[in-house]
Amino acid sequence: MKPIKVAVQGALGRVGREVVNALCREPEMQLVGAVELQVAEDYLPLPDGSGTVPFSSDLDYILTKCQPDVLVDFTTAKATMPAVRMAAKRGVNLVIGTTGLTADDISEMETLSMAHQVGIVVAPNFALGAVLMMHLATIAARYLDYAEIIELHHHQKLDSPSGTALSTARAMAQARGKPFHQPPEPGQTSVSRGKQVEGVTIHSVRLPGLMAHQEVILGAPGQTLIIRHDTISRECYMPGVILAIKEVVKRQGLINGLDALLNL
């Protein structure tokens, strides 16, 4: 069986470096090219010392030269959407971990995937523990009427609230079939407590020293239930990324969320 040929956009980013490392460890996959906003050399040395791959700021050049089966993108929404359009038109499948994508972006991805008969996996979080946290929250949401989310990330994260928090709140409300209740206010206040999504208040924390953390707090009279996930290292995303790469080449259309690949 031939290895799956993969190119990585954002190869020198915090997650991109982990993706490159993970691909070098996978016997069923081959890293064939890398893209970054600014490059100083034409070839990227592989971290396992096995050689180099073409490296460029020009995605079109990499797609043409390297002919990947899959493009993995962990960059920014501004860079991701042009990459999706370009790759889909060339018949290249995509695994997208960029946050800050809009509903219109997701809708366009679905249209492109069907028009060009490619698979696209886009997920707010590739950590398996985070996916399970979201799944457990949807189960609890059916039984408890009040919920808030605290999401904590490093100070360089661009979007707020996080994509994971927004997806969690929406999935919880969908599982209930209705928005959550808002607790009674003791009095009128002009202070914002956070972003309201389907009756769930989301609080965002951005501080140096944090990586990625989320706490879902559900409440009812006399009790609370807390479901929390902590990212200790970005290598936690790699099993999910590898799974997505293996699956996306077998499918056509948009897969929104890793839960679909885990049969949750």
Secondary structure as GFF3:
##gff-version 3
##sequence-region A 1 264
A	DSSP	beta_strand	4	9	.	.	.	ID=ss1
A	DSSP	alpha_helix	14	25	.	.	.	ID=ss2
A	DSSP	beta_strand	29	35	.	.	.	ID=ss3
A	DSSP	beta_strand	43	45	.	.	.	ID=ss4
A	DSSP	beta_strand	52	56	.	.	.	ID=ss5
A	DSSP	alpha_helix	59	66	.	.	.	ID=ss6
A	DSSP	beta_strand	70	73	.	.	.	ID=ss7
A	DSSP	alpha_helix	77	89	.	.	.	ID=ss8
A	DSSP	beta_strand	93	96	.	.	.	ID=ss9
A	DSSP	alpha_helix	103	115	.	.	.	ID=ss10
A	DSSP	beta_strand	119	122	.	.	.	ID=ss11
A	DSSP	alpha_helix	128	141	.	.	.	ID=ss12
A	DSSP	beta_strand	146	153	.	.	.	ID=ss13
A	DSSP	alpha_helix	163	176	.	.	.	ID=ss14
A	DSSP	beta_strand	195	197	.	.	.	ID=ss15
A	DSSP	beta_strand	200	206	.	.	.	ID=ss16
A	DSSP	beta_strand	212	220	.	.	.	ID=ss17
A	DSSP	beta_strand	223	231	.	.	.	ID=ss18
A	DSSP	three_ten_helix	234	237	.	.	.	ID=ss19
A	DSSP	alpha_helix	238	248	.	.	.	ID=ss20
A	DSSP	beta_strand	253	256	.	.	.	ID=ss21
A	DSSP	three_ten_helix	258	260	.	.	.	ID=ss22
###
